[in-house]
Amino acid sequence: MKAGFVSLVGLPNAGKSTLLNRLVGTKLAIVSDKPQTTRTRILGVRTSEEAQIVFVDTPGVHRPLHRMNVRMLDAAREAMRDVDVVGMVLDASQRPGRGQQHLLSLIEAAPLPAVAVLNKVDLVSKPALLPLMERVAAVRDFAAIVPVSALTGDGIDRLERVLLDLLPEGEPLYPPDYLTDQPARVLAAEMIREQVLQHTHAELPFATAVMVDKFEEPDENGLMRLYCTILVDRPSQKPILLGRGGEMIRTIGTAARQELERFFDRRVYLDLHVKVKSDWREDERVLNDLL
């Protein structure tokens, strides 16, 4: 059978996490319309009778402003090494700019087989795709240029066939039922952060993080208990997350608990607190816990 690693690399908001979830067949990576949603490497495994593909989702390639962003960028660059295929994910609906040019230059230098994945084609007319395909084809000798829509599933079957052809033959790298290397507490923290992203606006999402203080395995009644802290960067951000009379934190908590119960298939008790920690994005100890 075929077995190997495929990294998904692209700019923030290119749809890499939606693509990972579509390829793996379940929701592993949180999804948001806000850039820099993915902060660390996420591994997702798709196993079939003919192959095992290990997908590696990465933070978007961007200009780092904090120590946290430097770590995110390092994770993205690391994913272009020690894999079998690089999947460069471009937002086909986005106008060309310096960010795309920087990404293309990184891919040009990558010494691995590469596939250009033009995502979000559901937002673009077919004639508008041709100039983008020509520009991408001029960068390097891509094994294939595949237009897809991770949202609708259009083109995903062809992308899987292309990737399979590029993978080496070998034994499975993980057990057949293995899905991800992310610990349960990390998945839980990300699901909570997804709801923070969904219910807040402006600069707040970039200044927040979720830390799991205590993760209790299900008790005799099947109830799993999580005690978590949402970090914010400045005192003025705390009341935004709490909301009037605690309305916002209750809304976030309810939505997060429903997601957790769906994913873990059990009842969940979720306790959320908000804490101000200035410059946490520069704090190595905090980053070690988060990333």
BELVEN-V922095 format. One record per pair of residues at least 6 apart in sequence whose C-alpha atoms are under 7 Angstrom apart, sorted by the first residue. I is the first residue (numbers start at 0). GAP is how many residues later the second one is. Records with the same first field share a line. If there is no record, write none. Layout:
I: GAP  GAP
This chain:
0: 49  50  168  169  170
1: 48  49  50  162  165  166  167  168
2: 48  49  50  164  165  166  167  168  169  170
3: 48  49  50  80  163  164
4: 48  49  50  78  79  80
5: 48  49  50  77  78  79  80  81
6: 48  49  50  72  73  76  78  79  80
7: 8  48  49  50  78  79  80  81
8: 49  51  67  78  79  80
9: 50  51  78  79  80  93
10: 49  50  51
11: 23  24  48  49
12: 20  21  22
13: 75  76  77
14: 104
15: 41  73
16: 12  13  14  40
17: 13  132  133
18: 131
19: 35  37
20: 6  7  8
21: 128
23: 20  21  22
29: 160  161  164
30: 163
31: 162  165  166
35: 23  24
37: 20  21
38: 20  33
39: 18  19  32  35  251
40: 15  16  17  18  34
41: 14  15  16  140
42: 11  12  13  14  137  138
43: 10  11  12  135  136
44: 8  9  10  133  134  135
45: 6  7  8
46: 6  129
51: 120
57: 17  18
58: 13  14  16  17
60: 12  15
63: 6
65: 215  216
66: 214  215
67: 213  214  219
79: 6  30
83: 28  83
84: 27  28  29
85: 26  27  28  29
86: 27  28  29  30
87: 27  28  29
88: 27  28  29  30
89: 27  28  29
90: 27  28  29
91: 26  27  28  29  32
92: 27  30  31
103: 35
107: 31  32
112: 30
113: 28  29
114: 27  28  29  30
115: 26  28  29  30
116: 28  29  30  31
117: 28  29  30
118: 28  29  30  31
119: 28  29  30
120: 26  27  28
121: 27
145: 13
146: 8
147: 6  7  8
148: 6
184: 27  30
187: 72
188: 21  22  23
190: 65  68
191: 64
192: 16  17
194: 57  60  61
195: 9  56
196: 8
203: 33
206: 25  26
207: 22  23  24  25
208: 21  22  23
209: 18  19  20  21
210: 17  18  19
211: 15  16  17
212: 14  15  16
213: 12  13  14
214: 10  11  12
215: 8  9  10
216: 7  8
217: 6
221: 44  45
222: 43  44  45  46
223: 43  44  45
224: 43  44  45
225: 43  44  45
226: 43  44  45
227: 43  44  45
228: 43  44  45  46
229: 43  44  45
230: 43  44  45  46
231: 6  43  44  45
232: 43  44  45  46  47
233: 42  44
234: 41
237: 36  38
240: 7  8
241: 6  7
242: 6
252: 17  19
256: 11  13
259: 8
260: 6  7
279: 6
280: 6
